[in-house]
Amino acid sequence: MKTDIYEKMEILANSAKYDVSCSSSGVETNFKKGEIGATHTSGICHTFTPDGRCVSLLKVLLTNICIYDCAYCINRVSNDIPRAVFSPRELADITINFYKRNYIEGLFLSSGIVKTEDHTMTLMLKALKILRYEYKFNGYIHVKLIPGSSMELVEQIVKLANRVSSNIELPSDKSLKLLAPNKTKEKVLQPLKFARDLSLAKEQKPIGMSTQLIIGATPESDRDILKLSSALYDKALLKRVYYSAYIPVNDNKNLPSIITKPPLLREHRLYQADWLLRFYDFSWDEIVTDEFPNLDEDLDPKAFWALNNLKYFPMEINTASKEELLRIPGIGARGVMKIINARRFKRLTFNDLKKLKISIKKAMYFITCNKEFQRQVPFYRENLRLALIKPEPKKLIQPSLFDTSSITGEL
Amino acid sequence: MILLYDGSFEGFLSLIYEIYYKKLKPINIYKSLPNEIIFDEIKDIKTDEENYKKVLEAIKTKFAKNILEKILNIFMCDSKDFEMALLEYIVLGFKDAKQLNNINNSCVFYLNSLEKELFKNVHKMYAFIRFEELDDGSLYAKLECKFNVVYFLAKHFIKRFNNQNFIIHDINSKLAFIKIDDNYSLQEVAFFEEPNKSQNEDKFQKLWKSFFTGVTIKERINPKLQTQLVPLIYRTYMTEFFNERT
């Protein structure tokens, strides 16, 4: 049976959907006269799917045919699922036409492995060449490098793409061996290291790179995960690490059972912690310690850190430094900028913060404003914790006569 | 006293001139008379080239460069009544230009926030505006927005679609930005007919919808989050939401 192009699109988008990365940011505007496409420094999310995830790039696989048999992956060779292939030209045409309609910022190209790693990368490179040279397309292109492909191909791809990535997926070699027998962490990171060295040798700004870790498929703690992310950021290897709550797609004795719900809250907390690493100057061993190797689900990581480090608080917002202000729970980078701007002109009170529309719901327990301090909650760890996670008062739902009975299903 | 002006930047500067030289004390400033009874004296201020140029010159010499830009941006927020705040702002600036950075001052904070709201709307339109290909190969987009954003969109898409011809049609303000090769123009649109789409248009719209369906993770469906991120008001012209309307 021949699949039509719409089915093909649905299959190949469906196969690519577990890749989280969708950013199109961080590239300076690069438009050229008489050509098409430009990137936008902040990135643009063009729409949001019903699961609330952003669509910035046309995220598809060139093909979902694959010779590998990774246990966590929906496209592994032993799965009986519909398979499809785009030709490089077909894909380039769709990309350009989507771009012209302002559906997307560009292309996120990944692929299952057909025949060999090099054969697959050559096909991907062909699509890139059509876009860049033939269509004169300057929009965003993100390519998933295929671990194990030749360095010459990586070099050519890096020249044409805005960002490349390679997914580690599992945070330790032990888990990789168990679930993805064809991969090792070294093998996955090798094309990225190579891409970095390439740009270092040419003294260019390195190409943006990212990776992805699956959360909850294997027993690693948040501490293991954040330690790994932090090491990857420190080595200037990566710009972003993405976290993906594991959604069971295959039944395997080494994986959580197929009815397990994806750990969305844990994923959310990891992103918050990741933000603290990248923008708030926290180190991983401040966020997760030997005593608490996992992030608290009830509290965001910054509030959790503050509760364990009450000696720094309460902080006087009129005198604290920028770095100190950034450590106050509930106050973000924008809030800090506002405070610093405003306090040049006067000593700030709680009322001033309210006028500046800075939320003090969480922050109020950790600050003094012109020596003024909240008095409702005593300054002890347990009291503050309770105050921070106090649930919102529940709304009373009046039962209606016409509700379906939950027991009998009758009206 | 109530002051009336024509809603333009030049008109507003003329009004500032009159306020300074005739020592007027307005309690409100309108673009057009509201539908309510007014017991105060109403004064209609005509735009005067000589007067507004004097004020413009004063703003240029006394204020930092980004302040003039901010004032111009505020005029793009034409659905808001920003006039009294802007008047207070300019008076404040003439007294002490440094105070224009003092966000503790309510008019400074209000105008900063309004400008931010404008940029937020502009960014949403960068994202959510959709073009259709017409039978002559040019691209056509319709938009509705509470602010006047055509200028920003034109600048944005000239960079992106540099080798394309396109039209951005603002339904509310009845304006259209048109790019044909290297000629750019902003035109008023009194009435229009739906243009003919190209042969390929349906195919790519359908492909886009297939992609949109395929990329959704069923286990994570969260319509409330989606509505928060793409409010219904933006969906009128968004291809992927077409079939949801009946």
Interface residues (C-beta under 8 A of the other chain):
Chain A: I5 Y6 E7 M9 E10 I11 L12 A13 N14 A16 K17 Y18 T29 F31 K32 K33 G34 E35 I36 G37 A38 H40 S42 I44 C45 H46 T47 F48 T49 P50 D51 G52 R53 C54 V55 L58 K59 V60 I94 N97 F98 K100 R101 N102 Y103 K136 G139 I247 K261 P262 L264 K338 N341 A342 R344 F345 K346 D352 K355 L356 K357
Chain B: N101 N102 I103 N104 S106 F109 S113 H123 Y126 A127 F128 I129 R130 F131 E132 E133 L139 A141 K159 R160 F161 N162 N163 Q164 N200 K203 F204 Q205 K206 L207 W208 S210 F211 F212 T213 G214 V215 T216 I217 K218 E219 R220 I221 N222 P223 L225 Q226 Q228 L229 V230 M238 T239 E240
